Amino acid sequence: MKEMKIKFQKNFKVFNFCLVVFIFCQLFNISQVSAQNNEFNLGQARDLVVSEGFFYDNGGKYSNITNKYSITTFHAKKDLIEIYFTNYTIPQGSEIRIYNGNTNKDPLFGVFGFGDKIWNVSGPNITIEYIPSSFDKAPASGWNGVIRTIPFSDKKTKSLMPESDCPGAIPLCQNTTVIALGGLYTDLGSISDDDGSCYSGTGSGGSVWYTFTPQSNGPLDFTITPTGSTDYDFVVWDITNGCASGQRVQVSCNFSLYTGATGLSSINCSESIGGGGNCTSNDCSTDSKQSDCNRFNRRLNVLTTHQYAICVNFYSGSNDGFVLTFKNEASSVNITDVTPPFINNTYANVCGGASQLHIHFNEWVDCATIQNGDFTLAGYTFTVTNNYCINGRTDQVDLSVSPALPLGTYSIHAQDILDFCGNNMNSNYSVVIGSVPTANAGSDKITCKSPGFLGIGWTYSPSSQTLTATSGTSYEWSDGQTGASVGVSPTTTTTYTVTVANGACTATDNVVVFVDVAPSPNLGADQTICAGFPVTFNASGGVSYQWQSTTTTIFGTPTGWTNIPGATSSTYTGTPGSTIYYQVLVTSANGCTGSDWVKVTIGSGVFNAIASPPIICAGSSTTLSMPPSLPSYTWTGGPTNTSWVVSPATSTVYTVTSNTVGCTGTSTITITVNSLPVVTATASNLT
C-alpha cells in the first residue's frame, strides 16, 4: 500500500510547496512504501523507494508469474540496497535483466534465463526487467527475494580472511562437525577460487576453504547444511601437489541453484529435484553437477596418500551460515589429521650476521602454544617478536637471534607447538646462512580485458597468467602462493613480489601483470552501395591497424580473413565490385587487439547522372536528372529528389549523392560549356 505523508498547514505558501511535491511524485511515479508494508511486486510501479522488504514477480506473492513484460526500479531510501533471490523459476525463453541504475539503458549486472543462478547485486538504484518467453506459456512459480539496506561503509570494507584462499585452508580433524556462523565469510580472498572446469563463477558472496587427509582409502561423503536459505556451492580439490593454479586438481563440484543441503552422497545424489535445461547427469554417475541439476554429487573415492581441500562458496542469499558434517554413511571413510606441523621455510634478514629469522610453518598452528623456549640452538637465544596471529592461529613467526648467526649451517629444533588437531611439532630444521641469490620474477605480462558476451561483464585473455621465478631453492609470492611457478588471474593491473630463498638468504623481485582494456572499434552498420563506388571506414583507439577482407562465410559469419596489402592506417577506402566483408584489427600500446567487421553489399541500382544536353553553349541551360530507379538523391548546392536546370558560365562539375536503399553513393557529371562563335563582318566598295 502506497503512503504519502503530507502535513497540511494553514500557511498558504507551505500548502503550495506540498502541492508541488505531490505533483512531482505523481509525474515521476515514485512511490515511498511504509515500513508496515514492505512487500513489492515487479511492475506494481515503475519506481519504488525501499529500504527493507521482500520482492516478488509480477504475479505477486501467492500467484505464478504472468506472461507479460514488467519493469521496476528500486531506489535506496538511504545508502545502498542489496537484493538477492531466495527462489527462482521462470519459463524457458524468458529473461530477467538487472541493471545498475534507473533505466534499462544503464549498465547490466547480468541477464538470467531459465536454470541460471542470480548473484547478489547492490547499489543506490537497481532496475529489474522481466521479458516473457515468446513460446513457453506454461505456468512457473516465478521468484521471491529479499531487499536490505547496506551502509556505504559495509560496501567499502570487507574483511580479508586467510581461510578464503587455499593456502590458508582450515585443517579438519577426526570427522569434526564444522559450524560456519552467519555473515562470517564474505571475502573471496586474493587467489582465484574459480579456475576449475565446473564452477560458473563465484558470484558476489564469499568462500572458505577446509583441508583434510582421509584415514583410509575409499568413498568420502559430507553434507553442507545451510542454517537459513543461503545457496552454498562447493568444489573438492586434490591439493597433494599444492594449492596453486595448475597444482591443485578439481575432483568434484556442485553449483546447483536449488537451496538446501548439498554435498557428496550415495543416497541423495539421485534426489528428484533439478534435471531441467542443460542437466544431463542428474543421478549418481557424476562428480560434477551444474546449476539446473540436483544438490548432491556421488561419493568421491579418496586416497590416504593424498591431501584434499573443500572450497565452500556463498554464491548468493543472506549468508546465514552452515554446518559441515562428514561420514554420514557407515561405509564412508573417516577423515583425520595425525601429521605434526613442521617448519617449511626460514628466511634471514641478512646473510652473515643474521639477527632476525622469519619462519614459515606448513599449516596453521595455535598461537597460544608458541613460546620463546620452543626454538633452541646451542649457544643462541631466540625471542618471538611477531607471531602474525589472526583469530588465534598463525602460519609464521619472526624470531630475534642472539648472538647473530654468521655464515654456516645450523640445525634449529622446534617443539611443543600444536596444530589445530592437537599434533605436536617436534623436529629439526636445517638453516643455511650462505650467499644471497639473484631474484628473477620473469618478464612483465599483459592481460587483455574485453566486454563479455552481449556486453555483460568482462572477459580476460588469457584467463590466467603463469608467473615463474628463478635462481632460488624456494619461492614465496606476495599473494600467499609458493613455488617457482604460480598462476594468477588479476582483473586490474597488479604487481607481484616474489621472495627467492637460497637457504635462509633471500632476495626479492617484482613482476607486473598489466590488465589493459582492449580496443573496441566500431565500423557501424552494414552498408549497401552502388557497384564501382568507393566506401570509407574509420577506426580509432589503437597505435596500429590492419584491415582485412573476405567473401567466405560459415552460417552467415565471415571467415578466412586475409590482410589487405598496405591497409595499415586508421582509415580505409575500398571500391568493391561484389558483396564483401571488411574487418579492422586495432592494437593498443600494450599489445591488446580488438576487432570489428562490416558487410558491404552491392546494390542493384544503376548510378549515373544524366545531363540533357551534356554540352551547351554559353548562356544556354541544361537539365540534370537521375534514373527513375533512384528516387532519393540530393544535388550538392541544388534541389533534392528532383531534376535541376543549370546554366553554368563555364564548364562545371556537379555532384549528386544517392540515398536510395540498395544503391547509395556519390557521383559527378561534367557539363561542358562552349563559347559562342564570334562573327566578324567586313564591308567592301561595290562598283
C-alpha positions in Angstrom: 0.0 0.0 0.0 1.4 3.3 -1.0 1.5 6.0 1.6 2.2 9.7 1.1 2.8 11.8 4.2 1.9 15.5 3.6 1.3 17.7 6.6 -1.2 20.3 5.6 -0.8 23.6 7.4 -2.8 26.9 7.3 0.2 28.7 5.8 -0.7 29.0 2.2 2.9 29.0 1.0 3.6 25.7 2.7 0.4 24.3 1.1 1.6 25.3 -2.3 5.0 23.7 -1.7 3.4 20.4 -0.7 1.2 20.5 -3.7 4.2 20.9 -6.0 5.9 17.9 -4.3 2.7 15.9 -4.7 2.5 16.7 -8.4 6.2 15.9 -8.9 5.9 12.5 -7.3 2.8 11.7 -9.4 4.5 12.8 -12.6 7.6 10.6 -12.0 5.6 7.8 -10.4 8.0 7.4 -7.4 6.3 5.7 -4.5 7.5 5.5 -1.0 6.4 2.4 0.8 5.8 2.5 4.5 7.6 0.2 7.0 4.3 -1.6 7.7 4.0 -2.7 4.0 7.4 -4.0 2.8 6.3 -6.4 0.1 6.8 -5.4 -3.5 5.7 -6.9 -6.9 7.6 -6.3 -10.1 5.5 -3.9 -12.2 3.4 -2.6 -9.3 5.0 0.8 -10.0 7.8 1.9 -12.3 9.8 3.3 -9.4 9.8 2.3 -5.7 11.7 3.8 -2.8 12.7 1.0 -0.5 14.9 0.1 2.5 14.0 -3.4 3.7 11.5 -5.9 2.5 10.6 -8.7 0.1 10.0 -8.6 -3.6 8.1 -10.9 -5.9 7.5 -11.5 -9.6 4.6 -9.7 -11.4 2.2 -12.4 -10.3 2.7 -11.4 -6.7 3.4 -13.4 -3.5 0.7 -16.1 -4.0 0.4 -16.5 -7.8 2.5 -17.7 -10.7 4.5 -15.3 -12.8 2.4 -13.8 -15.6 3.4 -13.8 -19.2 3.7 -10.0 -19.6 6.6 -7.6 -19.8 7.4 -5.8 -16.4 10.0 -3.4 -15.2 10.6 -1.7 -11.8 13.4 0.3 -10.4 14.2 0.0 -6.6 15.7 3.2 -5.2 17.6 3.1 -1.9 16.0 5.2 0.8 19.4 5.6 2.4 22.9 4.5 1.5 22.7 1.3 -0.7 20.3 -1.6 -1.1 21.3 -5.2 -1.8 18.8 -7.6 -3.4 19.1 -11.4 -3.6 16.8 -14.1 -4.9 15.6 -16.8 -2.5 13.6 -18.7 -5.1 13.7 -18.5 -8.9 11.9 -20.4 -11.6 10.9 -18.8 -14.9 9.7 -20.3 -18.2 12.2 -21.3 -20.9 12.9 -18.5 -23.3 12.2 -15.7 -20.8 14.8 -13.5 -19.2 15.4 -11.3 -16.2 17.7 -8.4 -16.8 19.1 -6.5 -13.9 20.6 -3.0 -14.4 22.9 -0.9 -12.2 20.8 2.3 -12.5 17.4 3.9 -13.0 16.6 2.6 -16.6 17.2 -0.4 -18.9 19.8 1.8 -20.7 22.2 1.7 -17.7 25.0 -0.9 -17.3 23.9 -4.5 -16.9 24.6 -6.5 -13.8 23.5 -9.6 -15.8 21.0 -11.4 -18.0 19.5 -14.5 -16.4 17.3 -17.2 -18.1 15.7 -20.5 -17.2 18.0 -22.6 -15.0 20.5 -19.7 -14.3 21.7 -18.6 -10.9 21.4 -15.0 -9.9 24.0 -13.5 -7.6 23.5 -10.7 -5.1 23.6 -7.2 -6.5 23.8 -3.9 -4.7 23.7 -0.2 -5.5 21.8 3.0 -4.9 19.3 2.2 -7.8 18.6 -1.3 -9.2 16.3 -1.9 -12.1 14.8 -5.3 -12.8 13.3 -6.0 -16.2 11.3 -9.2 -17.0 11.0 -10.2 -20.7 8.5 -13.1 -21.1 9.0 -16.1 -23.3 7.6 -16.0 -26.8 7.0 -19.7 -26.9 6.8 -21.2 -23.4 3.4 -20.2 -21.8 3.5 -23.0 -19.1 2.9 -21.8 -15.5 6.0 -21.1 -13.5 6.4 -20.1 -9.8 8.5 -17.1 -10.7 10.6 -15.7 -7.9 10.8 -14.1 -4.5 13.7 -12.3 -2.9 14.9 -10.0 -0.2 15.8 -6.3 -0.1 18.1 -4.9 2.6 19.9 -1.7 3.3 23.7 -1.7 3.2 25.7 1.2 4.8 28.3 2.7 2.5 31.0 1.7 5.0 30.0 -2.0 4.7 30.3 -1.9 0.9 33.7 -0.2 1.1 35.3 -2.6 3.7 35.4 -6.4 3.5 37.5 -8.4 6.0 40.3 -10.2 4.4 40.4 -13.7 5.9 43.2 -16.1 5.1 40.9 -19.1 5.0 39.2 -17.6 2.0 42.2 -18.8 0.0 43.5 -22.4 -0.5 46.9 -21.8 1.3 45.0 -20.6 4.4 42.6 -23.6 4.4 41.4 -24.6 7.9 42.5 -28.2 8.8 39.8 -30.7 9.8 40.3 -33.4 12.4 38.5 -36.7 13.2 35.2 -36.1 11.3 34.8 -32.8 13.1 31.4 -31.1 12.7 32.3 -27.6 11.4 29.9 -24.7 12.1 30.3 -21.6 10.0 28.4 -18.7 11.6 26.2 -16.4 9.6 27.9 -13.4 8.0 31.4 -14.8 8.8 32.9 -15.4 5.3 32.2 -12.5 3.0 35.5 -12.4 1.2 36.7 -14.2 -1.9 40.3 -13.9 -1.0 43.2 -12.8 -3.1 43.6 -16.0 -5.1 41.0 -17.0 -7.6 38.7 -19.9 -6.5 37.4 -20.2 -10.0 40.0 -22.0 -12.2 38.2 -25.4 -12.4 36.1 -26.8 -15.2 32.8 -26.8 -13.2 32.4 -23.5 -11.4 30.4 -21.0 -13.4 31.5 -18.1 -11.2 31.8 -17.3 -7.5 29.0 -14.8 -7.5 29.2 -11.8 -5.2 29.5 -13.7 -1.9 32.5 -15.3 -0.1 34.3 -18.5 0.3 36.0 -20.6 2.9 38.5 -23.5 2.5 39.0 -26.6 4.6 41.7 -29.2 4.2 41.9 -32.9 5.3 43.5 -36.3 4.8 41.4 -39.5 4.7 42.2 -42.1 7.3 41.7 -44.9 4.8 41.2 -45.4 1.1 37.6 -45.4 0.0 34.5 -43.3 -0.6 34.1 -39.9 1.1 30.8 -38.3 2.0 30.0 -34.9 3.5 26.9 -32.7 3.9 26.8 -28.9 3.9 23.5 -27.9 5.6 22.6 -24.2 5.5 21.2 -22.7 8.7 19.0 -20.5 6.6 18.1 -20.1 2.9 21.5 -19.4 1.6 22.6 -21.1 -1.6 26.1 -22.6 -0.9 28.2 -24.3 -3.7 31.3 -26.4 -3.3 34.4 -27.7 -5.1 36.6 -30.5 -3.8 40.3 -30.2 -4.8 43.2 -32.6 -4.7 46.0 -30.4 -3.3 48.6 -33.1 -2.9 50.9 -31.1 -5.2 50.0 -27.7 -3.8 47.3 -25.1 -3.8 48.4 -23.0 -6.8 46.6 -23.0 -10.1 48.0 -25.8 -12.1 49.0 -27.7 -9.0 45.6 -28.4 -7.5 43.2 -30.7 -9.3 39.4 -30.3 -9.3 37.8 -33.7 -8.4 34.2 -32.8 -7.5 32.0 -29.7 -8.0 28.3 -28.8 -7.5 26.8 -25.4 -8.1 23.1 -26.3 -8.2 20.8 -23.3 -7.9 18.5 -25.2 -5.5 18.9 -24.1 -1.9 19.2 -26.6 0.9 21.7 -29.2 1.9 24.4 -30.1 -0.6 27.5 -32.4 -0.7 28.6 -35.9 -1.5 26.3 -38.8 -1.0 25.4 -42.3 -2.4 21.8 -41.7 -1.3 20.8 -38.1 -2.1 22.7 -37.9 -5.5 19.6 -39.0 -7.3 17.1 -36.8 -5.4 14.1 -35.8 -7.5 14.8 -32.1 -8.0 16.5 -30.3 -10.8 17.1 -32.1 -14.1 15.9 -29.3 -16.4 17.6 -27.3 -19.1 21.2 -28.5 -19.7 21.4 -31.0 -16.9 22.3 -34.4 -18.5 23.5 -36.3 -15.5 21.1 -35.9 -12.6 22.0 -39.2 -10.9 24.8 -40.9 -9.0 27.1 -41.2 -12.1 28.9 -37.9 -12.0 31.3 -35.7 -9.9 30.1 -32.5 -11.5 26.6 -31.0 -11.5 25.6 -27.7 -13.0 23.1 -25.0 -11.9 20.0 -26.8 -13.1 21.0 -30.2 -11.6 20.3 -31.5 -8.1 22.3 -30.6 -5.0 24.4 -33.8 -4.4 27.2 -35.5 -6.2 28.2 -39.1 -5.9 30.7 -40.0 -3.2 34.3 -39.4 -4.1 37.0 -42.2 -3.8 39.9 -40.8 -1.9 43.4 -42.0 -1.0 45.4 -41.8 2.3 48.4 -40.6 0.4 46.6 -37.5 -0.9 45.6 -34.3 0.7 42.2 -32.7 -0.2 40.5 -29.4 0.2 36.9 -28.3 0.1 36.0 -24.7 -1.0 32.5 -23.8 0.1 31.2 -20.7 -1.8 28.4 -18.4 -0.7 27.1 -17.6 -4.1 24.0 -15.6 -3.2 21.5 -15.0 -0.5 21.8 -13.8 3.1 24.9 -15.8 4.1 23.1 -17.4 7.1 26.0 -19.9 7.8 26.2 -23.7 7.5 27.1 -26.9 9.3 29.6 -29.2 7.6 29.5 -32.9 8.6 31.4 -36.0 7.4 30.8 -39.7 7.5 27.1 -39.5 7.3 27.1 -43.1 5.8 28.7 -46.0 7.6 30.6 -47.2 4.6 32.4 -43.9 4.0 35.9 -43.2 5.2 36.9 -41.2 8.2 39.0 -38.1 7.8 41.8 -37.3 10.2 44.9 -35.3 10.7 47.7 -37.0 12.7 50.6 -35.3 11.0 52.6 -32.9 13.3 53.3 -29.4 11.9 56.8 -28.6 10.9 58.9 -25.6 9.7 58.5 -25.2 6.0 60.9 -22.3 5.3 63.2 -20.0 7.2 64.5 -16.6 5.9 67.2 -14.4 7.4 67.2 -10.6 7.5 70.8 -10.5 6.3 73.3 -13.2 5.2 76.3 -13.2 7.6 75.4 -11.8 10.9 71.7 -12.7 10.8 69.9 -11.3 13.8 66.3 -11.9 12.6 64.7 -15.1 11.2 61.3 -15.3 9.6 59.9 -18.8 9.9 57.0 -20.4 8.0 55.1 -23.4 9.2 53.5 -25.9 6.8 50.0 -25.4 8.3 48.1 -23.3 10.8 49.2 -23.6 14.4 47.7 -22.4 17.7 49.2 -19.0 18.7 48.7 -19.8 22.4 51.2 -22.7 22.1 54.1 -20.6 20.7 56.8 -19.7 23.3 60.3 -18.3 23.1 61.7 -21.6 24.5 60.1 -23.6 21.7 63.0 -22.8 19.4 66.5 -24.0 20.6 70.1 -24.0 19.2 73.1 -24.5 21.4 74.8 -21.2 22.2 71.9 -19.0 20.9 68.8 -17.4 22.3 65.5 -16.9 20.3 62.8 -14.4 21.1 59.4 -14.3 19.3 58.9 -10.7 18.1 55.9 -11.2 15.9 53.5 -14.2 15.7 51.2 -12.8 12.9 48.2 -14.2 14.8 44.8 -14.0 13.2 41.8 -15.3 15.1 44.1 -17.4 17.3 46.1 -19.0 14.5 49.2 -18.3 12.5 51.5 -20.0 10.0 54.6 -17.8 10.5 56.6 -16.1 13.2 59.5 -13.7 13.5 62.4 -14.5 15.8 65.3 -12.4 17.0 68.6 -14.3 17.4 71.3 -13.5 19.9 74.1 -13.5 19.1 73.7 -13.0 15.4 74.3 -16.1 13.1 77.4 -15.9 11.0 77.8 -17.8 7.7 77.2 -21.6 8.2 74.7 -24.3 8.5 72.6 -24.7 11.7 70.0 -27.2 13.0 67.2 -25.4 14.9 65.0 -27.6 17.0 61.2 -26.6 17.3 58.9 -28.3 19.8 55.7 -28.0 21.8 53.9 -26.0 19.1 50.4 -27.5 18.3 48.3 -27.5 15.2 44.5 -27.3 15.5 44.2 -31.1 15.6 46.5 -31.3 18.7 49.5 -32.6 16.8 52.8 -31.6 18.4 55.7 -30.1 16.5 59.0 -31.8 17.4 61.5 -31.6 14.7 64.8 -30.1 13.5 65.1 -27.7 10.6 68.4 -27.0 8.8 69.1 -23.3 8.3 71.8 -22.4 5.8 73.3 -18.9 6.1 75.1 -18.5 2.8 75.2 -16.4 -0.4 72.5 -14.0 -1.4 70.5 -15.2 -4.5 69.8 -13.0 -7.5 66.0 -13.0 -7.6 64.3 -13.0 -11.0 60.5 -12.9 -11.2 60.4 -13.0 -15.0 59.2 -10.6 -17.5 56.0 -8.5 -17.1 52.8 -9.9 -18.5 49.8 -8.4 -20.3 46.2 -9.5 -19.9 43.6 -8.1 -22.3 40.2 -7.1 -21.0 37.2 -7.1 -23.4 33.4 -6.8 -22.9 31.7 -10.1 -22.3 29.0 -11.8 -24.3 26.2 -9.4 -25.1 28.2 -6.7 -23.4 27.7 -8.3 -20.0 30.7 -8.2 -17.7 34.3 -8.8 -18.9 36.4 -11.5 -20.4 40.1 -11.7 -19.9 42.7 -13.1 -22.4 44.5 -15.1 -21.3 42.2 -16.0 -18.4 45.2 -16.6 -16.2 48.9 -15.9 -16.3 51.8 -18.1 -15.1 54.5 -16.3 -13.2 57.8 -18.1 -13.0 60.8 -17.1 -10.8 64.3 -18.5 -10.9 67.7 -18.5 -9.0 66.5 -19.9 -5.7 65.7 -23.1 -3.8 62.3 -21.9 -2.5 59.9 -19.2 -3.5 57.1 -17.2 -1.8 54.8 -14.8 -3.7 53.1 -11.8 -2.3 49.6 -13.3 -2.8 50.5 -16.2 -0.5 51.3 -18.8 -3.1 54.6 -20.8 -3.0 56.7 -22.4 -5.6 58.7 -21.3 -8.6 55.7 -21.1 -10.9 52.2 -19.9 -9.8 49.0 -18.9 -11.6 47.3 -15.6 -11.1 44.2 -14.0 -12.6 44.1 -10.3 -11.8 41.3 -8.1 -13.0 43.3 -4.9 -12.6 47.0 -4.1 -13.1 48.8 -5.8 -10.2 52.4 -6.0 -9.1 53.5 -9.3 -7.6 56.6 -9.7 -5.4 58.5 -13.0 -5.1 60.8 -13.7 -2.3 63.5 -16.0 -3.6 65.5 -18.0 -1.0 68.8 -19.7 -1.2 68.9 -21.5 2.1 67.9 -18.8 4.6 69.2 -15.9 2.4 66.6 -14.1 0.4 66.2 -11.5 -2.3 63.1 -10.1 -3.9 61.9 -9.1 -7.4 58.7 -7.8 -8.8 56.7 -8.6 -11.9 53.7 -6.7 -13.2 50.6 -8.1 -14.8 49.1 -5.3 -16.8 45.4 -5.5 -17.4 44.6 -3.4 -20.4 41.2 -2.7 -21.9 41.4 -4.0 -25.5 40.3 -1.5 -28.2 36.6 -1.7 -29.3 36.5 -0.4 -32.9 33.0 0.2 -34.4 32.7 0.2 -38.2 29.0 1.0 -38.0 26.1 -0.8 -39.6 26.3 -2.9 -42.7 26.1 -0.9 -45.9 24.6 -1.3 -49.4 26.4 0.7 -52.1 26.4 1.0 -55.9 28.9 -1.0 -57.9 32.1 0.7 -58.6 31.8 3.4 -56.0 34.1 3.8 -53.0 33.3 3.2 -49.4 35.3 4.6 -46.5 35.6 3.3 -42.9 37.3 4.8 -39.9 38.7 3.1 -36.8 40.3 4.6 -33.6 41.7 3.7 -30.2 45.0 1.9 -31.2 48.6 2.5 -32.2 48.5 0.1 -35.1 45.8 -1.0 -37.6 45.4 -3.8 -40.1 42.4 -4.0 -42.5 41.3 -7.4 -43.8 38.7 -8.7 -46.2 36.9 -11.9 -47.1 34.0 -13.2 -49.2 33.7 -16.5 -47.3 31.1 -17.2 -44.6 30.1 -20.1 -42.4 26.4 -19.9 -41.3 26.4 -16.2 -42.0 29.7 -15.4 -40.1 32.6 -14.3 -42.1 35.8 -16.4 -42.0 39.0 -16.8 -43.9 40.2 -13.2 -43.4 43.2 -12.0 -45.5 45.2 -8.9 -44.9 44.7 -6.1 -47.4 48.2 -5.1 -48.5 49.2 -1.6 -47.4 46.0 -1.1 -45.4 47.6 -0.2 -42.1 46.2 3.3 -41.3 43.1 4.1 -39.2 41.1 4.9 -42.4 40.4 2.5 -45.2 38.7 3.2 -48.6 37.7 0.3 -50.8 35.9 0.0 -54.1 34.3 -3.4 -54.1 32.9 -5.0 -57.2 30.8 -7.5 -55.3 29.5 -8.2 -51.8 32.4 -8.3 -49.4 33.2 -8.2 -45.7 35.8 -5.8 -44.2 37.4 -6.2 -40.8 39.8 -4.0 -38.9 42.3 -5.2 -36.2 43.2 -2.4 -33.8 46.1 -3.0 -31.4 46.8 -0.9 -28.3 50.2 0.2 -27.0 50.3 -2.8 -24.6 49.6 -5.3 -27.5 45.8 -5.9 -26.9 43.8 -6.3 -30.0 40.2 -5.6 -30.7 38.3 -6.1 -34.0 35.0 -5.2 -35.8 33.7 -6.2 -39.2 31.1 -4.9 -41.5 29.3 -6.3 -44.6 29.2 -4.3 -47.8 26.5 -5.3 -50.3 26.5 -4.2 -53.9 23.0 -2.9 -54.7 21.1 -3.5 -57.9 20.6 0.2 -59.0 22.4 1.9 -61.8 24.0 5.1 -60.6 24.8 7.7 -63.2 23.6 11.2 -63.5 22.0 12.3 -66.8 22.5 15.7 -68.5 20.3 16.8 -71.4 22.2 18.1 -73.2 25.7 17.4 -71.8 27.3 20.1 -73.9 25.9 23.6 -74.1 26.8 27.0 -75.4 27.5 29.9 -73.1 24.2 31.4 -71.9 22.3 28.2 -72.5 20.9 25.8 -69.9 20.8 22.0 -69.4 18.7 19.7 -67.2 20.4 17.4 -64.7 18.4 14.3 -63.7 18.7 10.8 -62.2 17.4 7.5 -63.4 13.8 6.6 -62.3 15.3 3.7 -60.2 16.9 6.2 -57.9 14.1 8.2 -56.3 16.1 9.5 -53.3 19.1 11.8 -54.0 20.5 15.3 -53.4 22.4 17.6 -55.7 25.2 19.5 -54.0 24.1 23.1 -53.9 20.8 22.2 -55.6 17.5 20.5 -55.1 16.6 17.1 -53.5 14.8 14.3 -55.3 14.1 16.3 -58.5 15.8 17.4 -61.7 17.9 20.5 -61.8 18.1 23.1 -64.6 21.5 24.7 -64.6 23.1 27.5 -66.7 26.9 27.4 -66.0 29.0 30.2 -67.5 32.0 27.8 -67.8 32.5 24.1 -67.8 31.4 22.8 -64.3 31.4 19.6 -62.3 28.1 18.8 -60.5 27.9 16.3 -57.6 24.9 14.2 -56.6 24.5 11.8 -53.6 22.1 8.9 -53.8 20.3 7.8 -50.6 18.2 5.2 -52.3 18.1 1.9 -50.5 20.2 -0.6 -52.5 22.3 2.0 -54.2 24.0 4.6 -52.2 27.0 6.7 -53.1 28.2 9.8 -54.8 28.6 10.6 -58.5 29.7 13.5 -60.5 28.9 14.8 -64.0 30.7 17.4 -66.1 28.8 20.0 -68.1 31.0 21.3 -70.9 30.3 24.9 -71.9 31.5 26.1 -75.3 31.9 29.8 -76.1 29.6 31.4 -78.6 31.2 31.9 -82.0 32.4 35.4 -82.9 31.0 36.6 -86.2 33.1 39.3 -88.0 31.6 41.3 -91.0 33.8 43.2 -93.4 32.4 46.0 -95.8 33.6 46.3 -99.4 33.1 49.1 -102.0 30.9 47.9 -104.8 31.2 49.4 -108.2 
